[in-house]
Amino acid sequence: MSTQVASKIRRSSSLIVLAKDHVVARQPYDYNALLLTRNSKSSFMPDSSVFPGGVCDAADSSPAWEQHFRRYDVVADKFDKFGNATSAPRPLLFEGETSPLSLRLTAIRETFEEMGILLCRDRKSLTSLGDFAKFYEQFDRPHWQHVVHNDANKFLELCQFLGVLPDIWSLHEWSAWRTPSTFKKRFETAFFLTALDTKPNLNIEPNEVKDCAWRSPLDYVKLALDKQIWLPPPQFYELSRCLNFKSLTSLYDFAKQRSDKGLILFHPVMFKCLDGSVHLLPGDDVYPSDPDACPDKIETGLSMKDFRALATKNLHRSEHKNQHQSELLINFNPADGQVNPLDATTL
C-alpha cells in the first residue's frame, strides 16, 4: 500500500463486549453481545448495528498513560507486552503512532463515551488479572461522558480522579479490518474482545447512538438475515465466529489463548457479479496481490456461482445477494489460529 493511500486511512479500535446472560436459561448461548445502532445522521454507515468503538486520538498514545500505570506499581510483566515489541505477525496498525496499549485505550475510551461503560481496575482488583473484565459505575457518568466526548485528554483525568486504571488486561486481540478501497471514508480497525460476568447499566451518547441492545450472537445474525437490522460485514463475520462457542467461558478462554498468535488484516476487495456482489478476503485463490489497486467494484460479468468456481482450492469470501442476504465461505484454517464463522441458518 502506498504512503498516499495509507495517509487517508484512519486508525481506529472497536470492542466486542460480551456479558453473561443469567436470565434466559433456554438460550443455546449463555451470553449476549452489546451492539449499538448508529445515528441516522452518522457520516459513516448510518443506522448500522455495530460494536462500540471509534477513531484513535493522540491522547490515547500520550506518555502520561504509562506514568499513570506505573504509579499503581504495575510491574513489567503486567505491562510491557502492550508495547510495540511482538514476535507474532500483526498489521502495521499495531506499530508506529498506535500500539497494542493505545489501541486498547481507544477501545475502552470510546466504549465509555458511547455506552457509559467504564472498564477499569483499582489496586485491589489488579491482583486477579486473569478473570472477567471489571467496570465501575459509582460516579457522575453522564457528566464525564460529555467531558471525555469533547476532549479525549480528559479520559486520563477521569481515571486519575477515580483512582483506577483502564482494564487493558481484559481486552484480547480478536481481528483487524480495513475498509475497502471503494469507500471514500476509510478506517483500519483493531477489534478486541472482552467479557463481563454481569451486564453494566448503559447510558448511551445520544448524538452518536440511536439505540443499543444485548442479544446473543445467533439472534443478531438471524435478525440481520431477516432484514430487521443491518450488520456491516465485520460485525456479521465476527458474530458468526462467536457461534462456535455456546458458553462465554469457553469463548473468553479461547480469545485469551489465541491473542498472542497475531492477526491477519482483513481487507475486503469488492467484485460485482450478475446476481450480487462478492467481497474477497485474504487467502482466497482469487484475492488480488494489491487489494488497493482498484478504487471501484470490479466487474466480473459472471454469476456469484461461476465466480466462485474460479477459486480452484481456497475459498475465503462473502457473497451478498443484497445488503442483508450474506453467505460466508471459507474452507481452510486461518494461520492466526482463529475459528471460522458458522452458518447461522444451519443452527
DRENFI-709664 format. One line per field, with one value per residue: x, z, y of N, C-alpha, C in turn; residue number from 1. Coordinates in pm, whole numbers, plus 32768, in hexadecimal, padded with zeros to 4 digits. Each point is the difference from the previous one (the first is absolute). Example, Ala and Ser with C-alpha at 12.3 -4.5 7.8 and 13.67 -1.06 7.14 Angstrom:
n_px	(8527,7FDD)
n_pz	(830C,7FB8)
n_py	(7DC7,8069)
ca_px	(7FA7,8052)
ca_pz	(8000,8006)
ca_py	(8077,8077)
c_px	(805A,7FB3)
c_pz	(8000,8049)
c_py	(8078,806D)
i	(1,2)
This chain:
n_px	(8055,7FE0,8062,7FE1,7FF0,8071,8027,7FAF,8043,7F93,8053,7FC6,7FA9,7FDC,7F94,8018,7F94,8025,7F88,8015,7FB0,7FE0,7FB8,8029,7FD1,7F97,804D,8021,8001,8061,800F,800B,7FF1,804F,7F95,8034,7F96,8048,8018,7F86,8036,8027,807B,8002,7FCA,7FAF,7FC3,8083,7FFD,804A,8079,8007,8024,8079,801A,807B,801C,8044,7F93,7FD5,8057,7FC4,807F,7FA4,7FD0,8076,800F,7F84,801E,8072,7FAC,7FC4,8082,7FD3,8026,807D,7FF6,7FC5,806D,8079,7FAA,7FDA,8083,805A,805B,8006,7FF9,7F81,7FDE,8006,7F8E,8028,7F7E,8043,8030,806E,7FA7,7FDD,7FDC,8023,804E,802C,8006,8033,8051,8014,8009,804A,804A,8000,8017,8053,8039,7FF9,8030,805F,8043,8029,804D,800D,8073,7FE6,8044,7F8B,7FBA,806E,7FD7,7F95,806C,7FF6,7FB3,7F7B,7FD8,8035,7F96,7FF6,7F99,8041,7FDC,800F,7FCD,7F83,8026,803D,7F94,7FB8,8042,8002,7F7F,8004,8043,803D,8044,7F7F,8015,8079,7FCE,7FA2,8059,8044,7F93,7FE3,807F,7FF1,8013,8005,7F9B,807A,800C,7F88,8049,7FCA,8071,7FA3,8003,8019,7FBB,8009,7FCD,7FAB,804F,7F8A,8024,7FC2,7FAF,807F,7FFC,8063,7FBA,8031,7FD9,7FD8,8015,7F93,7FFF,7F80,8008,7FF0,7F88,8052,7FE1,7FAE,8050,7FA7,805E,7F9F,8071,8038,7FB7,7FBD,803F,7FE4,8043,7FD4,803F,7FD5,8078,7FC2,7FCB,8076,8042,7FA9,8009,8084,8000,7FB6,806A,800D,807E,805C,8042,805A,804A,804E,7F8F,7FD2,807A,801A,7F83,8015,8073,7FBD,7FBC,8086,7FDD,7FCC,8075,7FE7,8007,7FC6,7FAB,7FF1,7FFC,7FB1,7FBA,8008,7FEA,7F9F,7FEF,8057,7FA3,7FE6,7FFE,7F9F,8031,7F81,8024,7F7B,8000,7FBD,7FB6,7FDA,7F9D,7FD1,8011,8063,8039,8082,8018,806E,8030,8064,804E,7F9F,7FED,7F91,8027,7FF4,8071,7FBB,7FCE,805E,8017,7F87,7FE5,7FDC,7F7F,8039,7FE3,7FB1,7F85,800F,7FBC,7FCC,7FAC,7FF8,7FF3,7FAF,7FD8,8020,7FD0,8070,802E,8036,7F98,7FF8,7F7D,7FC0,7F91,7FDB,7F88,8005,7FDB,7F94,7FF3,8047,8063,8037,806D,802C,8062,8043,805F,7FD5,8063,7FA3,7FD8,7FC2,7F84,7FC8,7FBF,7F92,7FB7,7FC9,7FEE,8073,7FF6)
n_pz	(8000,7FAA,8014,7F83,7FDE,803D,7FCE,7FA7,8036,8047,8064,801D,8062,8008,804F,7FF6,8034,804C,8023,8073,7FCA,8073,7F9C,7F82,804E,7FB8,8004,7F82,8009,805A,7F91,8011,7F8A,8015,7FBE,7FC2,7FF1,7F95,801F,7FDC,8049,8029,7FFB,8052,7F9F,7FE2,8077,7FFA,801A,805D,8010,8080,7FE5,7FD8,7FD2,7FE7,8079,7FE5,8046,7FAB,7FBC,8056,8010,8015,7FA0,7FC7,8013,7FCF,7FA3,7FED,8010,7FB9,7FF3,7F86,8021,7FD4,8044,8044,7FCF,8000,800E,803A,7FFD,7FB0,8055,7F98,8019,8021,7F87,7FF1,7FE3,7FA4,8007,8023,7FA1,801D,7FC4,7FE4,8075,8026,8042,7FA4,7FB4,806A,8015,7F7C,7FFE,806E,7FCF,7F87,803E,804A,7F9B,7FBB,805D,8031,7FBF,807D,7FA7,807F,803C,8080,8067,803E,7F97,8011,806E,7FB5,7FB2,802A,8053,8008,7FA1,8034,803E,7FF3,8058,8074,7F94,7FE7,7FD0,8000,8073,802E,7FD9,8028,8072,800B,7FE1,804A,8056,7FA5,800F,800C,7FA9,7FEB,7FF4,7FBA,7FC1,7FF5,7FDB,7FB9,7FE0,7F7A,7FCD,7F83,7FF5,7FDE,8075,8003,7FB5,7FB1,7FBA,7FAC,7FC5,7F7F,7FE7,7F7B,7FFE,7FAC,7F94,7FF9,8080,8002,8063,8028,8039,8055,8021,8079,7FF9,8077,8050,8048,807E,8021,8082,8008,7FD6,7FD5,804D,7F9B,7FCB,7F9B,7FA5,8012,7FF8,8037,806C,7FA7,800E,8059,8003,805C,7FA5,7FF0,7FE2,8023,8067,8013,7FE7,804A,8058,7FEB,8001,806B,7FE6,807E,7FEF,7FFB,7FE6,800A,7F95,803D,801D,7F84,7FD4,8053,7FF0,7F7F,801A,8045,7F93,7FF5,8052,8041,803D,8053,805F,7FAE,7FDE,807D,8028,7F98,8017,807F,7FE3,7FAF,8060,8029,7FB0,801D,7F97,7FB0,7FBA,801B,7F81,800B,7F96,7FCC,7FDF,7F8D,8029,7FA9,806B,800B,8076,7FEE,8080,7FBA,8048,8050,7FA8,7FCD,7FAE,8000,807E,7FDD,7FBC,7FBF,807A,7FF6,7FA6,8026,7FE6,7F9D,800B,8001,7F83,801E,7FEA,807C,800F,8079,7FD1,7F8A,8041,804F,7F8A,7FF8,807B,7FD3,8068,8018,8052,7FF4,800D,7FEB,7FEA,7FB9,8015,807D,8038,8001,7F86,8062,7FBC,806F,7FB3,804A,7FBA,804C,804D,8040,7FCC,8029,7FE5,7FAE,802F,7FAF,7FBA,804B,7FB9,8021,7F7F,8025,8052)
n_py	(7F89,805F,8058,8027,7F7F,7FDA,8074,7FC5,7F9C,8014,8006,7F8D,7FF9,7F81,7FF7,7F7E,8039,7F9B,7FD5,7FC5,7FA4,803D,8032,7FFE,7FA0,8022,806A,7FE3,8086,7FF2,8046,8083,8039,8067,802A,8067,804C,8015,807D,8020,8062,7F89,8030,7F96,7FBB,8065,7FF6,7FF0,7F7C,803D,7FD0,801E,807D,8023,8078,7FD7,802A,806F,8022,7FA1,804A,804F,802B,805D,7FB2,7FF1,8080,8009,7FA6,803F,8065,7FA2,8013,8020,7F87,7FEE,7F8D,8061,803D,7FC9,7F9A,8073,7FEF,8037,7FD4,7FAD,7F7F,800A,7FD5,8082,803A,8058,7FEA,7F92,804C,8044,8050,7F83,7FCB,7F84,8055,8056,7F93,7FC3,8066,7FFF,7F7B,8009,8064,7FCC,7F8E,8048,8040,7F8F,7FAD,8050,7FA1,8009,7FC3,7FDB,8013,7FE1,802F,7FF0,8029,804A,7FC5,8015,800B,7F83,8047,8003,8053,806E,8030,8084,8014,7FFF,8045,807F,7F91,8030,8038,7F93,7FBF,8066,8002,7F7A,8002,806E,7FB2,7FB3,8072,801C,7F9C,802A,807A,7FC3,7FB6,8071,803F,7F93,8011,7FF8,7F87,802C,7FAC,8025,7FC3,8035,8053,7FA5,8003,802D,8077,8014,806F,8006,8079,7FC4,7FF6,7FC1,8009,8074,7FD9,7FF8,7F87,7FF8,7F95,800F,7F82,802A,7F99,801C,7FD7,8009,7FF4,8083,8020,805E,8066,8014,8059,7FFC,801A,805A,8047,7F95,7FE6,7FB8,7F8C,7FA3,7F8E,7FA8,7FB9,7F84,7FCF,7F90,8041,803A,7F91,7FBF,8063,7FF7,7F7B,8021,804E,7FD6,7FDC,8061,7F91,8061,7FE9,805A,8043,7FF1,8019,8064,802A,7FE8,803C,805B,7FDE,7FF9,8064,7F97,7FF5,8065,7FA7,7FA8,8061,802A,7F82,7FE8,806F,7FDB,7F80,8031,8059,7FA7,7FCF,807F,8052,7FD5,8063,8017,7FFD,800D,7FB0,8065,7F96,8031,7FB1,7FAA,7FB0,8058,8009,7FFB,7FE8,800D,7F99,8024,7FC2,804A,7F9A,8048,7FFE,8081,800B,805D,7FF2,805D,7FA1,7FD6,8081,7FB0,7FD9,7F88,801F,7F97,802F,7FD1,7F90,800E,7FA5,803D,8072,7FBB,7FD1,8080,7FF2,7FCC,8047,8078,7FF9,8085,8002,8071,7FBA,806B,7FC9,8033,8070,7FB2,7FD1,7FCA,7FCD,7FCD,8004,7F9C,7FC9,805A,7FD0,806D,8046,8058,7F83,8055,800A,7FAA,805B,7FF5,7FAC,8074,7FF3,7FC9,8067)
ca_px	(7FAB,8050,7FFA,7F8F,7F85,8003,7FE7,7F71,7FBB,8007,800E,7F92,7FFB,7F78,7FFE,7F95,7FDF,7FA9,7FDA,7FB6,7F6F,7FD7,7F6D,7FBD,8040,7FDA,8054,8071,807A,7FED,8035,7FD0,805E,7FCB,800C,7FB8,7FD2,8032,7F9F,7FDA,804C,808E,8044,8035,7FA5,7F90,7F9B,8038,8015,8090,803E,8035,8088,8013,8083,806C,8022,808A,7FFE,800B,808E,804D,8059,7FC5,7FBA,8060,801E,7F8C,8006,8073,7FDF,7FB7,8060,7FEB,8086,801D,7FBF,7F72,7FF0,8057,7FCE,7FAB,8054,8005,804B,7FB3,8038,7F96,7FDF,7F8B,7FFD,804B,7FAA,8032,8086,8009,7FB3,7FA8,803F,7F9F,7FCD,7FAB,7F87,7FA7,7FCC,7F9A,7F87,7FC2,7FCD,7F8D,7F91,7FCC,7FBC,7F85,7FA4,8007,8041,808D,8049,8073,8028,8043,8075,7FD9,7FE1,8078,803B,7FBA,7FF5,7FD6,7F70,7FB2,8019,7FC2,7FCC,7FDF,7F8F,7FD8,802C,7FA6,8026,7FD8,8058,8084,7FF2,7FFD,8086,8060,7FD6,802F,8092,8033,8065,7FBE,7FED,8069,7FD8,7F96,803D,804A,7F9C,7FC1,8066,7FF5,8049,7FB2,8017,803D,801F,7F8C,7FEA,8053,8000,7FA3,800B,801F,7FBC,8014,7F92,8025,802D,7F8D,7FC7,804C,8028,8039,8038,803E,7FC9,801F,7F8E,8021,7F8F,8002,7F8C,7FD2,7FAB,7F7A,7FEC,7FFF,7F96,802D,7FD7,802E,8020,7F94,8027,803C,7FBE,7F6E,7FC9,8060,7FBE,804B,7FC4,8060,8034,7FA3,7F8D,8029,8013,7F7D,7FB8,803A,7FD3,7F70,7FF6,7FCE,806F,806B,8086,806C,804B,804F,7FA9,7FC3,806A,8030,7F95,7FF7,806D,7FD8,7FA0,8047,800C,7F7F,8014,8058,8082,8050,8026,8063,807C,803B,8035,807B,8070,801D,8024,808F,8025,8001,7F84,8004,7FAC,7F96,7FE6,7FA8,8007,7F76,7FE8,7F74,7FD2,7F7F,7F94,8025,808C,8057,8071,806D,8050,8086,8007,7FB1,8053,7FEF,8020,806B,807D,7FF4,7F70,7FDE,801C,7F8B,7FAB,7F73,7FDE,8034,7F98,8029,7FAE,7FDE,7FAD,8052,8024,806C,8076,8034,8045,8088,8059,8010,8020,7FDE,7F95,7FEC,7FB1,7F73,7FAC,7F91,7F94,7FDA,803F,7FE1,8015,808F,8032,8090,803C,808F,8015,8084,8015,8050,8089,800E,7FC1,7F76,7F99,7FB4,7F74,7F9C,7F89,7F92,7F87,8008,8001)
ca_pz	(8000,7FF4,806F,7FE7,8026,8091,8048,7FFD,8050,808D,805D,8060,8058,801F,806F,8007,808E,801B,808D,8027,8008,8075,8005,7F9E,8002,7F8B,7F8E,7FE8,8026,8087,8006,7F9E,7FCD,8000,7F84,7FFB,7F7B,7FE1,7FE2,7F72,7FC3,8006,7F7F,7FD3,8017,8058,801F,800C,8087,8007,8084,8028,7FD2,7FBB,7FCB,8062,801B,8031,8092,8024,7FF7,8056,8063,8085,8024,803C,8085,8054,8020,8058,8087,8044,8011,7F9C,7FE3,7F72,7FBF,7FEF,7FB1,7F8C,7F89,7FB6,7FAF,7F71,7FE4,7FFC,7FA2,7FA6,7F96,8012,7FA0,8026,805D,8088,8009,7FE1,804F,805A,8037,8047,8074,7FDB,7FC0,806C,8041,7FA7,800A,8083,8004,7FA8,803E,8069,7FC2,7FBA,804C,8090,8045,801F,8021,804D,8077,806B,8032,8033,7F94,7FB0,802B,7FBD,7F77,7FA3,8000,7FA7,800A,806E,7FDC,8073,7FDB,806C,7FEB,7FA6,7F7B,7F92,7FFD,7FD0,7F73,7FB3,8009,7FB3,7F74,7FC9,800B,8023,8068,8082,802E,8064,8075,8042,8044,8072,8061,803F,8036,7FBD,7F83,7F98,8008,7F83,8009,7FDB,7F71,7FB6,7F70,7FC1,7F6F,7FCC,7F80,7FBA,7FA7,7F72,7FB7,7FBC,805A,800D,808C,801B,8084,8020,8087,8055,804E,807B,803F,8091,8039,8083,8045,8008,7FA3,803F,7FD8,7F8B,7FF0,7F77,7FD5,7F9F,7F80,7FAA,8011,7FFA,8052,801D,802E,8024,7FC4,7FE2,7F77,7FA4,7FEC,7FAA,7F76,7FC9,7FE8,7F88,7F8D,7FF4,7FD6,806E,8020,7F9F,8035,7F9F,7FF2,8074,806C,7FD6,8001,8088,804B,7FCC,8042,808B,8002,8024,8090,8044,8085,8004,8037,7F98,7F9E,803C,800D,7F7A,7FDB,804D,7FD2,7F75,7FF0,7FE9,7F80,7F96,7FB8,7F70,7FDB,7F9F,7FA6,7F99,7F77,7FD5,7F75,7FDA,7FB0,7FBF,8061,8084,800E,804A,8045,8010,8078,7FF2,7FFA,7F8F,7F89,7FA2,8046,7FB7,8048,8032,8018,7FED,7F75,7FB9,8059,7FE5,7FF8,7F87,7FB5,7FDB,7F93,8025,8076,8077,7FFB,7F9E,8035,8069,7FC1,7FDA,806E,7FEE,807F,807B,7FFF,8075,7FC6,8025,7F8C,802A,7FA1,801D,807B,8072,7FE4,7FF4,801C,8015,7FCD,8017,8005,8036,8087,8000,8033,8082,8068,8015,7FD2,7F8D,801E,7FE7,7FB8,8062,7FCB,801B,8091)
ca_py	(8077,8079,805E,805A,7FB7,7FE9,807D,801C,7F9B,8025,7F8F,7FFD,7F8C,7FD9,7FA1,7F9D,7FF4,7F8F,7FF7,7F88,800D,7FB2,7FFD,7FAB,7F7D,7FB1,8024,7FA7,8049,8037,8088,8060,8064,8089,804C,807F,8029,8086,8068,8009,806C,7FDF,8013,7F7F,7F90,8022,7F9B,7F79,7FCC,7FEB,7FFD,8083,801B,807E,8026,8017,808B,800F,7FF2,7F73,7FDB,805B,7FC2,8011,7F84,7FA3,8035,7FE2,7F72,7FE7,802E,7F95,7F92,7F98,7FD0,7FF3,7F8D,801D,807A,800F,7FBC,805B,8059,7FDF,7F86,7F85,7F9F,7FD1,8062,8056,8070,8077,8049,7FEC,803C,808F,8060,7FB5,7F89,7FAD,8049,8072,7FCC,7FD5,8079,8036,7FAD,8015,808A,800C,7FB5,8057,8073,7FDB,7FAB,801B,7F91,801A,7F87,802F,7FB5,8049,7FB6,7F7D,7FA3,7FE7,7F81,7F91,8030,7F98,7FE9,8055,8090,8049,8083,8055,8055,805A,808A,8048,7FD1,805B,8075,7FDC,7FDA,807C,803D,7FB0,8005,807F,800B,7F7C,800E,7FFD,7F76,7FEA,804E,7FB3,7F8C,8034,802E,7F8B,7FA8,7F7F,7FEB,7FBC,7F6F,7FD4,7F71,7FAF,800F,7FA1,8017,7FA3,800A,8085,8016,807E,8023,7FED,8077,803D,8065,807C,800A,7F7C,7FE8,7F7F,7FF1,7F8D,7FCF,7FB8,7FBA,7FFD,7FBA,802E,7F9E,803D,806F,8085,805D,804B,808C,8018,8088,8010,803A,7F98,7F7E,8005,7F95,7F96,7F86,7F88,7F89,7F97,800A,7FBF,8059,8070,7FD4,7FDE,807E,803D,7FB4,801A,808C,8054,8059,7FFA,7FE6,800E,7F82,7FD3,7FD4,7F81,7F99,7FE3,7FBF,7F77,7FB7,7FE4,7F92,7F86,7FF2,800A,803C,8074,7FD7,7FBF,8066,805A,7FB3,7FF5,8084,8018,7FAE,801E,808C,8011,7FC2,8064,801C,8014,8072,7FE7,8071,7FCC,8035,7FF1,7FDC,8006,7F8E,8015,7FEC,8031,802B,7FA5,803E,7FA0,8014,7FC3,7F6F,7FD1,7FF0,806F,807E,8044,801B,8088,8015,808D,8025,8033,804F,7FE2,7F73,7FC3,7FB8,7F78,7FCA,7F78,7FEB,7FE5,7F72,7FEE,8044,7FA9,7F8F,8029,7FD9,7F70,7FBD,804A,8062,8056,806E,800C,8016,8053,8017,8089,8030,7FA9,7F72,7FE9,7F79,7FFF,7F84,7FEA,7F6F,7FDF,8032,807B,7FF4,8041,7FB0,8024,7FA4,802E,801D,7F99,8028,8006,7FC0,7F70,7FEB)
c_px	(8058,7FF0,7F88,7F7B,7FFA,7FDD,7F6C,7FAF,8014,8007,7F91,8001,7F71,8002,7F84,7FE7,7F9A,7FE1,7FAD,7F6B,7FCF,7F69,7FC4,8048,7FE3,8058,806E,8086,7FE9,8036,7FC1,8072,7FBA,801A,7FB0,7FD4,802C,7F8B,7FE5,804E,8097,803E,8037,7FA0,7F8F,7F9E,8036,800F,8091,802E,802C,808F,8008,8090,8064,801C,808F,8008,8011,8090,8059,8059,7FC8,7FB5,8060,8025,7F8E,8002,8071,7FE3,7FB6,8056,7FE3,808A,800D,7FB4,7F6A,7FE7,804B,7FCB,7FA4,8051,8000,803F,7FA4,803C,7F98,7FE1,7F7F,8000,8050,7FB2,8036,808B,7FF8,7FAD,7F9B,8045,7F96,7FC4,7F9F,7F80,7F9B,7FC3,7F95,7F7D,7FB7,7FC5,7F82,7F87,7FC3,7FB3,7F77,7F9A,8001,803C,8093,8041,8081,801B,803D,8074,7FDC,7FEA,8075,8042,7FC2,7FE7,7FCC,7F6A,7FB9,801F,7FB4,7FCB,7FD5,7F96,7FE1,803F,7FA1,8024,7FD3,805A,8086,7FFC,8005,808B,8064,7FDE,8035,8098,8037,806B,7FC3,7FE9,806A,7FDE,7F93,803B,8052,7FA1,7FC2,8066,7FFA,805A,7FA1,8023,8034,8016,7F8B,7FE0,8062,7FF1,7FAB,800B,8027,7FC5,8025,7F89,802C,8022,7F8F,7FBF,8059,8037,8030,8042,804C,7FE9,8030,7F84,8034,7F82,8013,7F80,7FE4,7FA7,7F71,7FF8,8002,7F85,8036,7FCC,8032,8017,7FA2,8028,8037,7FAE,7F68,7FC2,806E,7FB4,8067,7FB6,806C,8035,7FA1,7F87,8023,8009,7F7B,7FAC,8034,7FD0,7F6B,7FE3,7FC8,806C,8066,8085,8065,8055,8057,7FAB,7FC0,8065,8026,7F94,7FEE,8072,7FD8,7FA1,8042,7FFD,7F79,800E,8062,808A,8057,802E,806E,8086,8045,8040,8084,8075,8025,8040,8094,802D,7FFE,7F7A,801C,7FA1,7F9C,7FE4,7FA8,8016,7F7C,7FF4,7F69,7FDF,7F75,7F8C,8022,808F,804B,8072,806A,8054,8084,7FFC,7FAE,8059,7FFB,8022,8077,807C,8002,7F6B,7FD4,800A,7F88,7FA3,7F6B,7FE9,802D,7F91,8034,7FB7,7FD2,7F99,805C,802F,8074,8081,8040,8052,808E,8066,800C,8018,7FCA,7F95,8003,7FBC,7F77,7FB3,7F80,7F9A,7FCA,8042,7FEE,801F,8093,8021,8098,8037,8095,8016,808C,800D,8059,8089,8011,7FB5,7F6E,7FA2,7FBA,7F71,7FA6,7F88,7F89,7F84,8000,7FF6,7F71)
c_pz	(8000,807B,7FF1,8029,8097,804D,8006,8055,8094,8057,8069,804D,8028,8068,7FF9,8095,8011,8094,8017,8005,8070,8005,7FA5,7FF5,7F82,7F87,7FEA,8023,8087,800F,7F92,7FD6,7FFF,7F79,800C,7F71,7FEA,7FE4,7F6A,7FB6,8003,7F75,7FC8,802A,8062,800D,8006,8093,800B,8091,8027,7FCD,7FB7,7FDA,8070,800B,8034,8097,802C,7FFD,8058,8061,808F,802C,8043,808D,8061,802B,8063,8090,8051,800E,7FA2,7FCF,7F6C,7FBE,7FED,7F9F,7F7D,7F82,7FAC,7FB4,7F70,7FE4,8004,7F99,7F9C,7F96,801D,7F95,8034,805E,808E,8014,7FE6,805C,805D,8028,8040,807B,7FD5,7FBB,8068,8047,7FAA,800F,8083,8009,7FAC,8038,8071,7FC5,7FC8,8059,8096,8050,8016,802E,8045,8077,8066,8033,802A,7F8F,7FA2,8022,7FB8,7F6E,7F9D,7FF6,7F9E,8019,8076,7FCC,807F,7FD5,8065,7FF3,7F9B,7F6F,7F90,7FF4,7FC1,7F6F,7FA7,7FFB,7FA8,7F6B,7FBC,8002,8032,806D,808C,8033,8067,8080,804F,804F,807A,8070,804C,8042,7FC5,7F85,7F99,7FFD,7F7B,7FFF,7FD5,7F6B,7FB3,7F6A,7FBB,7F67,7FD9,7F74,7FC7,7FA3,7F6F,7FBB,7FB5,8054,8002,808D,802C,8089,8000,8095,8044,8050,8077,8036,8097,8032,808D,803E,800E,7F9E,804C,7FD7,7F90,8004,7F78,7FE6,7F8C,7F78,7F9E,7FFE,8000,8060,801D,8033,802A,7FC2,7FEC,7F72,7F9A,7FE3,7FA3,7F6E,7FBF,7FE5,7F83,7F83,7FE5,7FE0,806E,8034,7F90,8049,7F91,7FFE,8078,8073,7FDF,800B,8090,8058,7FD1,8035,808E,8009,801F,8095,8044,8088,7FF9,8032,7F94,7F96,8037,8012,7F79,7FD7,8047,7FC8,7F6F,7FED,7FE0,7F78,7F8C,7FBA,7F6B,7FE0,7F95,7FB3,7F90,7F79,7FBD,7F69,7FE5,7FA5,7FC8,8062,808D,8002,8057,803E,8014,807A,7FF3,8006,7F8F,7F84,7FA2,8041,7FBD,8056,803A,8014,7FEE,7F6E,7FBA,8060,7FED,8006,7F79,7FBE,7FD7,7F85,801A,8070,8076,8000,7FA0,802E,806E,7FC4,7FD4,806D,7FFF,8083,8077,7FE9,8081,7FCE,8041,7F83,802C,7F90,800E,8084,8074,7FE8,7FE1,801F,8009,7FD6,801F,8014,802E,808B,7FFD,8041,808A,806F,801A,7FD7,7F87,8027,7FE0,7FB8,8060,7FD0,801A,8096,8039)
c_py	(807C,8059,805D,7FBF,7FF0,807D,8022,7F9E,8020,7F82,8006,7F7D,7FE5,7F91,7FA7,7FE6,7F90,7FFA,7F82,801E,7FA6,7FEA,7F96,7F7A,7FAE,801D,7F98,8040,8043,808E,8055,805C,8088,8041,8080,801A,8090,8060,8007,806B,7FE8,800B,7F7D,7F92,8021,7F8B,7F71,7FDA,7FD2,7FF0,808E,8013,8084,8018,8017,8096,8005,7FF0,7F6F,7FCF,8057,7FB3,8009,7F83,7F9C,802F,7FE0,7F6D,7FE3,802E,7F95,7F82,7F8C,7FD4,7FDF,7F8D,8014,8073,7FFF,7FBB,8059,8068,7FD2,7F78,7F86,7FA3,7FD1,8069,804A,806C,8077,805B,7FFA,803A,8096,8055,7FBF,7F7F,7FA8,8044,806E,7FD3,7FCE,8079,8043,7FB3,8018,808C,800E,7FB5,8050,8075,7FDA,7FBA,8019,7F8F,8023,7F7E,8029,7FA4,8060,7FAA,7F72,7F9C,7FE7,7F7B,7F89,8023,7F97,7FED,805E,8093,803C,8086,804A,8064,806E,808A,803F,7FDF,805E,807A,7FDD,7FCD,807C,8040,7FB6,8001,807E,800F,7F7A,8005,7FF3,7F71,7FDB,8049,7FB7,7F8B,802C,802B,7F8A,7FA3,7F75,7FFC,7FC4,7F6B,7FCA,7F69,7FA7,8009,7FA8,8014,7F95,8003,808E,800B,8089,8016,7FEF,8083,8044,806D,807C,8011,7F76,7FFA,7F7B,7FEC,7F81,7FDD,7FB0,7FBD,8002,7FC0,8031,7F94,8033,8074,8084,8050,8059,808F,802E,8094,8021,8039,7F98,7F80,8012,7F9C,7F9C,7F86,7F99,7F8A,7F96,8012,7FC3,8057,8074,7FD4,7FDE,807D,8046,7FB9,8015,8092,805C,805F,7FF4,7FF0,8016,7F80,7FD9,7FCB,7F79,7F8E,7FDC,7FC1,7F6F,7FAA,7FD7,7F8A,7F7A,7FE2,8015,8045,8074,7FD9,7FC2,8064,8059,7FB9,7FF1,8084,801B,7FB0,801C,8088,8016,7FC9,8063,800C,800D,8074,7FD8,8081,7FCA,8046,7FDD,7FE8,8002,7F8B,801D,7FFA,802F,8032,7F9E,8050,7F94,8025,7FB4,7F67,7FC4,7FF9,8078,8087,8044,801B,808D,8021,8091,802C,803D,804A,7FE6,7F6A,7FC8,7FAE,7F76,7FCD,7F73,7FFF,7FE5,7F6F,7FE9,8045,7FAD,7F8E,8024,7FDF,7F69,7FB5,804C,8069,8050,807F,8007,8025,8045,800E,808E,8026,7FA0,7F6D,7FE6,7F6E,8007,7F79,8000,7F6A,7FD8,803E,807C,7FED,803D,7FB6,8021,7F8E,803C,8020,7F89,803D,7FFA,7FB7,7F69,7FE1,8004)
i	(1,2,3,4,5,6,7,8,9,10,11,12,13,14,15,16,17,18,19,20,21,22,23,24,25,26,27,28,29,30,31,32,33,34,35,36,37,38,39,40,41,42,43,44,45,46,47,48,49,50,51,52,53,54,55,56,57,58,59,60,61,62,63,64,65,66,67,68,69,70,71,72,73,74,75,76,77,78,79,80,81,82,83,84,85,86,87,88,89,90,91,92,93,94,95,96,97,98,99,100,101,102,103,104,105,106,107,108,109,110,111,112,113,114,115,116,117,118,119,120,121,122,123,124,125,126,127,128,129,130,131,132,133,134,135,136,137,138,139,140,141,142,143,144,145,146,147,148,149,150,151,152,153,154,155,156,157,158,159,160,161,162,163,164,165,166,167,168,169,170,171,172,173,174,175,176,177,178,179,180,181,182,183,184,185,186,187,188,189,190,191,192,193,194,195,196,197,198,199,200,201,202,203,204,205,206,207,208,209,210,211,212,213,214,215,216,217,218,219,220,221,222,223,224,225,226,227,228,229,230,231,232,233,234,235,236,237,238,239,240,241,242,243,244,245,246,247,248,249,250,251,252,253,254,255,256,257,258,259,260,261,262,263,264,265,266,267,268,269,270,271,272,273,274,275,276,277,278,279,280,281,282,283,284,285,286,287,288,289,290,291,292,293,294,295,296,297,298,299,300,301,302,303,304,305,306,307,308,309,310,311,312,313,314,315,316,317,318,319,320,321,322,323,324,325,326,327,328,329,330,331,332,333,334,335,336,337,338,339,340,341,342,343,344,345,346,347)
